[in-house]
Amino acid sequence: MLTEETLHNDRDPKNEMMTDPEEGSTTVEYAIGALATAGFAGLLLVVLKSGVVQSALEHLISSALSIS
């Protein structure tokens, strides 16, 4: 049952200070994961655009598609 006293207790400053210390940590973990994924994708793009890797991939694909 809601009374004036219970309404006051919900707004008590002591209750506001007793928050979970890990509150919001999931959001931070997702943000760090997204940044790491974007960084890895950028690195992969740079590596795949290099001349040595492109020629190796072209050779691999052409040998796989050739009929011998």
Gaussian input, Z-matrix of N, CA and C with variables (Angstrom, degrees):
# hf/3-21g

backbone

0 1
 N
 C     1     B1
 C     2     B2     1     A1
 N     3     B3     2     A2     1     D1
 C     4     B4     3     A3     2     D2
 C     5     B5     4     A4     3     D3
 N     6     B6     5     A5     4     D4
 C     7     B7     6     A6     5     D5
 C     8     B8     7     A7     6     D6
 N     9     B9     8     A8     7     D7
 C    10    B10     9     A9     8     D8
 C    11    B11    10    A10     9     D9
 N    12    B12    11    A11    10    D10
 C    13    B13    12    A12    11    D11
 C    14    B14    13    A13    12    D12
 N    15    B15    14    A14    13    D13
 C    16    B16    15    A15    14    D14
 C    17    B17    16    A16    15    D15
 N    18    B18    17    A17    16    D16
 C    19    B19    18    A18    17    D17
 C    20    B20    19    A19    18    D18
 N    21    B21    20    A20    19    D19
 C    22    B22    21    A21    20    D20
 C    23    B23    22    A22    21    D21
 N    24    B24    23    A23    22    D22
 C    25    B25    24    A24    23    D23
 C    26    B26    25    A25    24    D24
 N    27    B27    26    A26    25    D25
 C    28    B28    27    A27    26    D26
 C    29    B29    28    A28    27    D27
 N    30    B30    29    A29    28    D28
 C    31    B31    30    A30    29    D29
 C    32    B32    31    A31    30    D30
 N    33    B33    32    A32    31    D31
 C    34    B34    33    A33    32    D32
 C    35    B35    34    A34    33    D33
 N    36    B36    35    A35    34    D34
 C    37    B37    36    A36    35    D35
 C    38    B38    37    A37    36    D36
 N    39    B39    38    A38    37    D37
 C    40    B40    39    A39    38    D38
 C    41    B41    40    A40    39    D39
 N    42    B42    41    A41    40    D40
 C    43    B43    42    A42    41    D41
 C    44    B44    43    A43    42    D42
 N    45    B45    44    A44    43    D43
 C    46    B46    45    A45    44    D44
 C    47    B47    46    A46    45    D45
 N    48    B48    47    A47    46    D46
 C    49    B49    48    A48    47    D47
 C    50    B50    49    A49    48    D48
 N    51    B51    50    A50    49    D49
 C    52    B52    51    A51    50    D50
 C    53    B53    52    A52    51    D51
 N    54    B54    53    A53    52    D52
 C    55    B55    54    A54    53    D53
 C    56    B56    55    A55    54    D54
 N    57    B57    56    A56    55    D55
 C    58    B58    57    A57    56    D56
 C    59    B59    58    A58    57    D57
 N    60    B60    59    A59    58    D58
 C    61    B61    60    A60    59    D59
 C    62    B62    61    A61    60    D60
 N    63    B63    62    A62    61    D61
 C    64    B64    63    A63    62    D62
 C    65    B65    64    A64    63    D63
 N    66    B66    65    A65    64    D64
 C    67    B67    66    A66    65    D65
 C    68    B68    67    A67    66    D66
 N    69    B69    68    A68    67    D67
 C    70    B70    69    A69    68    D68
 C    71    B71    70    A70    69    D69
 N    72    B72    71    A71    70    D70
 C    73    B73    72    A72    71    D71
 C    74    B74    73    A73    72    D72
 N    75    B75    74    A74    73    D73
 C    76    B76    75    A75    74    D74
 C    77    B77    76    A76    75    D75
 N    78    B78    77    A77    76    D76
 C    79    B79    78    A78    77    D77
 C    80    B80    79    A79    78    D78
 N    81    B81    80    A80    79    D79
 C    82    B82    81    A81    80    D80
 C    83    B83    82    A82    81    D81
 N    84    B84    83    A83    82    D82
 C    85    B85    84    A84    83    D83
 C    86    B86    85    A85    84    D84
 N    87    B87    86    A86    85    D85
 C    88    B88    87    A87    86    D86
 C    89    B89    88    A88    87    D87
 N    90    B90    89    A89    88    D88
 C    91    B91    90    A90    89    D89
 C    92    B92    91    A91    90    D90
 N    93    B93    92    A92    91    D91
 C    94    B94    93    A93    92    D92
 C    95    B95    94    A94    93    D93
 N    96    B96    95    A95    94    D94
 C    97    B97    96    A96    95    D95
 C    98    B98    97    A97    96    D96
 N    99    B99    98    A98    97    D97
 C   100   B100    99    A99    98    D98
 C   101   B101   100   A100    99    D99
 N   102   B102   101   A101   100   D100
 C   103   B103   102   A102   101   D101
 C   104   B104   103   A103   102   D102
 N   105   B105   104   A104   103   D103
 C   106   B106   105   A105   104   D104
 C   107   B107   106   A106   105   D105
 N   108   B108   107   A107   106   D106
 C   109   B109   108   A108   107   D107
 C   110   B110   109   A109   108   D108
 N   111   B111   110   A110   109   D109
 C   112   B112   111   A111   110   D110
 C   113   B113   112   A112   111   D111
 N   114   B114   113   A113   112   D112
 C   115   B115   114   A114   113   D113
 C   116   B116   115   A115   114   D114
 N   117   B117   116   A116   115   D115
 C   118   B118   117   A117   116   D116
 C   119   B119   118   A118   117   D117
 N   120   B120   119   A119   118   D118
 C   121   B121   120   A120   119   D119
 C   122   B122   121   A121   120   D120
 N   123   B123   122   A122   121   D121
 C   124   B124   123   A123   122   D122
 C   125   B125   124   A124   123   D123
 N   126   B126   125   A125   124   D124
 C   127   B127   126   A126   125   D125
 C   128   B128   127   A127   126   D126
 N   129   B129   128   A128   127   D127
 C   130   B130   129   A129   128   D128
 C   131   B131   130   A130   129   D129
 N   132   B132   131   A131   130   D130
 C   133   B133   132   A132   131   D131
 C   134   B134   133   A133   132   D132
 N   135   B135   134   A134   133   D133
 C   136   B136   135   A135   134   D134
 C   137   B137   136   A136   135   D135
 N   138   B138   137   A137   136   D136
 C   139   B139   138   A138   137   D137
 C   140   B140   139   A139   138   D138
 N   141   B141   140   A140   139   D139
 C   142   B142   141   A141   140   D140
 C   143   B143   142   A142   141   D141
 N   144   B144   143   A143   142   D142
 C   145   B145   144   A144   143   D143
 C   146   B146   145   A145   144   D144
 N   147   B147   146   A146   145   D145
 C   148   B148   147   A147   146   D146
 C   149   B149   148   A148   147   D147
 N   150   B150   149   A149   148   D148
 C   151   B151   150   A150   149   D149
 C   152   B152   151   A151   150   D150
 N   153   B153   152   A152   151   D151
 C   154   B154   153   A153   152   D152
 C   155   B155   154   A154   153   D153
 N   156   B156   155   A155   154   D154
 C   157   B157   156   A156   155   D155
 C   158   B158   157   A157   156   D156
 N   159   B159   158   A158   157   D157
 C   160   B160   159   A159   158   D158
 C   161   B161   160   A160   159   D159
 N   162   B162   161   A161   160   D160
 C   163   B163   162   A162   161   D161
 C   164   B164   163   A163   162   D162
 N   165   B165   164   A164   163   D163
 C   166   B166   165   A165   164   D164
 C   167   B167   166   A166   165   D165
 N   168   B168   167   A167   166   D166
 C   169   B169   168   A168   167   D167
 C   170   B170   169   A169   168   D168
 N   171   B171   170   A170   169   D169
 C   172   B172   171   A171   170   D170
 C   173   B173   172   A172   171   D171
 N   174   B174   173   A173   172   D172
 C   175   B175   174   A174   173   D173
 C   176   B176   175   A175   174   D174
 N   177   B177   176   A176   175   D175
 C   178   B178   177   A177   176   D176
 C   179   B179   178   A178   177   D177
 N   180   B180   179   A179   178   D178
 C   181   B181   180   A180   179   D179
 C   182   B182   181   A181   180   D180
 N   183   B183   182   A182   181   D181
 C   184   B184   183   A183   182   D182
 C   185   B185   184   A184   183   D183
 N   186   B186   185   A185   184   D184
 C   187   B187   186   A186   185   D185
 C   188   B188   187   A187   186   D186
 N   189   B189   188   A188   187   D187
 C   190   B190   189   A189   188   D188
 C   191   B191   190   A190   189   D189
 N   192   B192   191   A191   190   D190
 C   193   B193   192   A192   191   D191
 C   194   B194   193   A193   192   D192
 N   195   B195   194   A194   193   D193
 C   196   B196   195   A195   194   D194
 C   197   B197   196   A196   195   D195
 N   198   B198   197   A197   196   D196
 C   199   B199   198   A198   197   D197
 C   200   B200   199   A199   198   D198
 N   201   B201   200   A200   199   D199
 C   202   B202   201   A201   200   D200
 C   203   B203   202   A202   201   D201

   B1=1.4451
   B2=1.5224
   B3=1.3078
   B4=1.4589
   B5=1.5147
   B6=1.2945
   B7=1.4615
   B8=1.5144
   B9=1.2993
   B10=1.4670
   B11=1.5211
   B12=1.3299
   B13=1.4581
   B14=1.5348
   B15=1.3324
   B16=1.4544
   B17=1.5157
   B18=1.3092
   B19=1.4622
   B20=1.5178
   B21=1.3138
   B22=1.4633
   B23=1.5260
   B24=1.3274
   B25=1.4573
   B26=1.5227
   B27=1.3392
   B28=1.4547
   B29=1.5199
   B30=1.3007
   B31=1.4674
   B32=1.5248
   B33=1.2905
   B34=1.4559
   B35=1.5276
   B36=1.3207
   B37=1.4745
   B38=1.5203
   B39=1.3319
   B40=1.4641
   B41=1.5297
   B42=1.3318
   B43=1.4645
   B44=1.5233
   B45=1.3084
   B46=1.4601
   B47=1.5197
   B48=1.3299
   B49=1.4531
   B50=1.5211
   B51=1.3129
   B52=1.4594
   B53=1.5242
   B54=1.2998
   B55=1.4533
   B56=1.5194
   B57=1.2941
   B58=1.4602
   B59=1.5268
   B60=1.3276
   B61=1.4739
   B62=1.5257
   B63=1.3303
   B64=1.4615
   B65=1.5215
   B66=1.3271
   B67=1.4552
   B68=1.5293
   B69=1.3081
   B70=1.4532
   B71=1.5141
   B72=1.3319
   B73=1.4641
   B74=1.5222
   B75=1.3222
   B76=1.4633
   B77=1.5191
   B78=1.3131
   B79=1.4626
   B80=1.5183
   B81=1.3021
   B82=1.4646
   B83=1.5261
   B84=1.3253
   B85=1.4672
   B86=1.5314
   B87=1.3306
   B88=1.4612
   B89=1.5279
   B90=1.3223
   B91=1.4643
   B92=1.5219
   B93=1.3227
   B94=1.4604
   B95=1.5248
   B96=1.3162
   B97=1.4597
   B98=1.5189
   B99=1.3284
   B100=1.4688
   B101=1.5270
   B102=1.3241
   B103=1.4677
   B104=1.5267
   B105=1.3189
   B106=1.4661
   B107=1.5262
   B108=1.3194
   B109=1.4598
   B110=1.5191
   B111=1.3252
   B112=1.4643
   B113=1.5277
   B114=1.3196
   B115=1.4584
   B116=1.5145
   B117=1.3187
   B118=1.4619
   B119=1.5241
   B120=1.3346
   B121=1.4645
   B122=1.5270
   B123=1.3329
   B124=1.4603
   B125=1.5130
   B126=1.3168
   B127=1.4635
   B128=1.5271
   B129=1.3231
   B130=1.4622
   B131=1.5275
   B132=1.3045
   B133=1.4667
   B134=1.5238
   B135=1.3224
   B136=1.4634
   B137=1.5227
   B138=1.3297
   B139=1.4651
   B140=1.5253
   B141=1.3259
   B142=1.4556
   B143=1.5283
   B144=1.3248
   B145=1.4660
   B146=1.5287
   B147=1.3128
   B148=1.4653
   B149=1.5237
   B150=1.3127
   B151=1.4607
   B152=1.5098
   B153=1.3176
   B154=1.4586
   B155=1.5315
   B156=1.3152
   B157=1.4622
   B158=1.5245
   B159=1.3402
   B160=1.4624
   B161=1.5205
   B162=1.3132
   B163=1.4639
   B164=1.5262
   B165=1.3185
   B166=1.4616
   B167=1.5327
   B168=1.3304
   B169=1.4646
   B170=1.5253
   B171=1.3325
   B172=1.4640
   B173=1.5326
   B174=1.3129
   B175=1.4558
   B176=1.5306
   B177=1.3216
   B178=1.4562
   B179=1.5338
   B180=1.3260
   B181=1.4689
   B182=1.5174
   B183=1.3275
   B184=1.4657
   B185=1.5311
   B186=1.3351
   B187=1.4617
   B188=1.5380
   B189=1.3121
   B190=1.4642
   B191=1.5262
   B192=1.3260
   B193=1.4672
   B194=1.5373
   B195=1.3211
   B196=1.4595
   B197=1.5202
   B198=1.3003
   B199=1.4689
   B200=1.5154
   B201=1.2998
   B202=1.4644
   B203=1.5025
   A1=109.05
   A2=117.20
   A3=121.17
   A4=110.31
   A5=114.53
   A6=120.29
   A7=107.64
   A8=115.64
   A9=119.51
   A10=110.89
   A11=116.72
   A12=120.32
   A13=111.39
   A14=117.63
   A15=118.71
   A16=111.63
   A17=117.97
   A18=120.25
   A19=110.75
   A20=116.64
   A21=120.30
   A22=111.18
   A23=117.05
   A24=120.34
   A25=111.37
   A26=118.41
   A27=120.70
   A28=111.41
   A29=117.58
   A30=121.39
   A31=112.31
   A32=116.35
   A33=121.27
   A34=109.52
   A35=119.62
   A36=121.35
   A37=113.02
   A38=117.93
   A39=120.28
   A40=110.63
   A41=116.52
   A42=120.22
   A43=111.02
   A44=117.99
   A45=121.15
   A46=111.75
   A47=117.59
   A48=120.79
   A49=111.89
   A50=118.46
   A51=122.38
   A52=110.63
   A53=117.05
   A54=120.45
   A55=109.74
   A56=115.69
   A57=121.39
   A58=108.99
   A59=118.94
   A60=120.15
   A61=112.96
   A62=117.74
   A63=120.58
   A64=112.16
   A65=117.09
   A66=120.74
   A67=109.78
   A68=117.38
   A69=122.29
   A70=113.90
   A71=117.88
   A72=119.24
   A73=111.67
   A74=117.45
   A75=119.60
   A76=110.32
   A77=116.76
   A78=120.86
   A79=110.66
   A80=117.33
   A81=121.71
   A82=110.08
   A83=116.71
   A84=119.89
   A85=110.70
   A86=116.77
   A87=119.74
   A88=111.21
   A89=117.53
   A90=120.81
   A91=110.97
   A92=117.27
   A93=120.87
   A94=110.02
   A95=117.03
   A96=120.63
   A97=112.28
   A98=116.54
   A99=120.22
   A100=110.87
   A101=117.29
   A102=120.16
   A103=111.29
   A104=116.54
   A105=119.64
   A106=110.65
   A107=117.14
   A108=120.85
   A109=111.15
   A110=116.70
   A111=120.19
   A112=110.94
   A113=117.04
   A114=120.24
   A115=112.27
   A116=117.11
   A117=120.73
   A118=110.67
   A119=117.58
   A120=120.82
   A121=110.52
   A122=116.85
   A123=120.42
   A124=112.09
   A125=116.53
   A126=120.88
   A127=110.97
   A128=116.68
   A129=121.00
   A130=110.94
   A131=116.89
   A132=121.36
   A133=111.07
   A134=117.12
   A135=120.86
   A136=110.64
   A137=116.51
   A138=120.29
   A139=110.44
   A140=117.59
   A141=120.25
   A142=112.75
   A143=118.00
   A144=120.51
   A145=112.69
   A146=117.36
   A147=119.08
   A148=109.40
   A149=116.05
   A150=121.90
   A151=113.96
   A152=117.07
   A153=121.30
   A154=110.12
   A155=116.39
   A156=119.79
   A157=110.57
   A158=117.25
   A159=119.88
   A160=111.67
   A161=117.02
   A162=118.86
   A163=111.46
   A164=117.08
   A165=119.96
   A166=110.71
   A167=116.93
   A168=119.97
   A169=111.62
   A170=117.09
   A171=120.39
   A172=110.57
   A173=116.33
   A174=120.17
   A175=110.80
   A176=117.00
   A177=121.57
   A178=111.15
   A179=116.14
   A180=120.31
   A181=111.47
   A182=116.99
   A183=119.12
   A184=111.25
   A185=117.86
   A186=119.45
   A187=111.19
   A188=117.19
   A189=119.85
   A190=110.62
   A191=117.68
   A192=121.04
   A193=113.02
   A194=118.26
   A195=119.65
   A196=109.95
   A197=113.68
   A198=119.88
   A199=107.01
   A200=116.36
   A201=120.68
   A202=110.81
   D1=132.22
   D2=-179.95
   D3=-85.45
   D4=125.71
   D5=174.55
   D6=-122.46
   D7=172.80
   D8=178.57
   D9=-61.49
   D10=-33.70
   D11=-179.05
   D12=-67.79
   D13=-41.87
   D14=179.26
   D15=-69.43
   D16=-32.07
   D17=175.65
   D18=-65.66
   D19=-38.41
   D20=178.40
   D21=-68.27
   D22=-37.44
   D23=-179.14
   D24=-65.22
   D25=-31.94
   D26=177.66
   D27=-66.71
   D28=-27.84
   D29=-178.51
   D30=-100.40
   D31=12.10
   D32=-178.93
   D33=-68.56
   D34=130.72
   D35=179.36
   D36=-58.04
   D37=-29.01
   D38=177.93
   D39=-62.16
   D40=-38.32
   D41=179.44
   D42=-68.17
   D43=-32.79
   D44=-179.47
   D45=-69.90
   D46=-29.95
   D47=179.63
   D48=-78.83
   D49=-17.95
   D50=-177.56
   D51=-92.36
   D52=56.86
   D53=177.61
   D54=-92.73
   D55=162.73
   D56=179.21
   D57=-69.60
   D58=126.42
   D59=-178.90
   D60=-66.54
   D61=-18.29
   D62=179.43
   D63=-98.75
   D64=11.10
   D65=179.85
   D66=-64.18
   D67=126.86
   D68=-179.29
   D69=90.25
   D70=-3.03
   D71=-177.24
   D72=-68.96
   D73=-30.59
   D74=178.84
   D75=-64.30
   D76=-41.31
   D77=178.83
   D78=-62.28
   D79=-42.02
   D80=179.00
   D81=-64.84
   D82=-40.06
   D83=179.52
   D84=-63.41
   D85=-41.73
   D86=177.43
   D87=-64.94
   D88=-38.79
   D89=179.24
   D90=-65.11
   D91=-42.86
   D92=178.64
   D93=-65.57
   D94=-40.48
   D95=177.08
   D96=-62.94
   D97=-39.80
   D98=178.79
   D99=-66.67
   D100=-40.52
   D101=178.00
   D102=-65.92
   D103=-40.79
   D104=178.35
   D105=-64.71
   D106=-39.45
   D107=178.79
   D108=-64.75
   D109=-42.55
   D110=178.69
   D111=-64.94
   D112=-40.02
   D113=177.50
   D114=-64.33
   D115=-41.94
   D116=178.27
   D117=-65.70
   D118=-39.62
   D119=178.37
   D120=-63.36
   D121=-41.08
   D122=177.44
   D123=-63.13
   D124=-43.29
   D125=178.16
   D126=-63.64
   D127=-42.27
   D128=178.54
   D129=-62.97
   D130=-39.29
   D131=178.23
   D132=-63.19
   D133=-43.33
   D134=179.05
   D135=-63.35
   D136=-42.91
   D137=-178.99
   D138=-66.38
   D139=-43.53
   D140=-177.48
   D141=-70.19
   D142=-23.05
   D143=178.84
   D144=-86.23
   D145=-6.57
   D146=179.61
   D147=-69.61
   D148=150.60
   D149=-175.54
   D150=-62.07
   D151=-40.03
   D152=-177.47
   D153=-65.10
   D154=-45.49
   D155=-178.69
   D156=-68.88
   D157=-39.25
   D158=178.69
   D159=-61.55
   D160=-44.79
   D161=-179.84
   D162=-67.15
   D163=-36.94
   D164=177.79
   D165=-65.45
   D166=-41.39
   D167=177.67
   D168=-66.30
   D169=-40.91
   D170=178.16
   D171=-61.95
   D172=-42.78
   D173=178.78
   D174=-64.68
   D175=-42.67
   D176=179.80
   D177=-62.95
   D178=-44.23
   D179=-179.43
   D180=-68.35
   D181=-43.42
   D182=-178.89
   D183=-66.74
   D184=-36.84
   D185=177.20
   D186=-70.55
   D187=-31.67
   D188=178.69
   D189=-72.95
   D190=-32.87
   D191=-177.82
   D192=-88.07
   D193=-14.28
   D194=-179.14
   D195=-74.98
   D196=143.76
   D197=179.26
   D198=-101.62
   D199=117.73
   D200=-178.62
   D201=-111.79

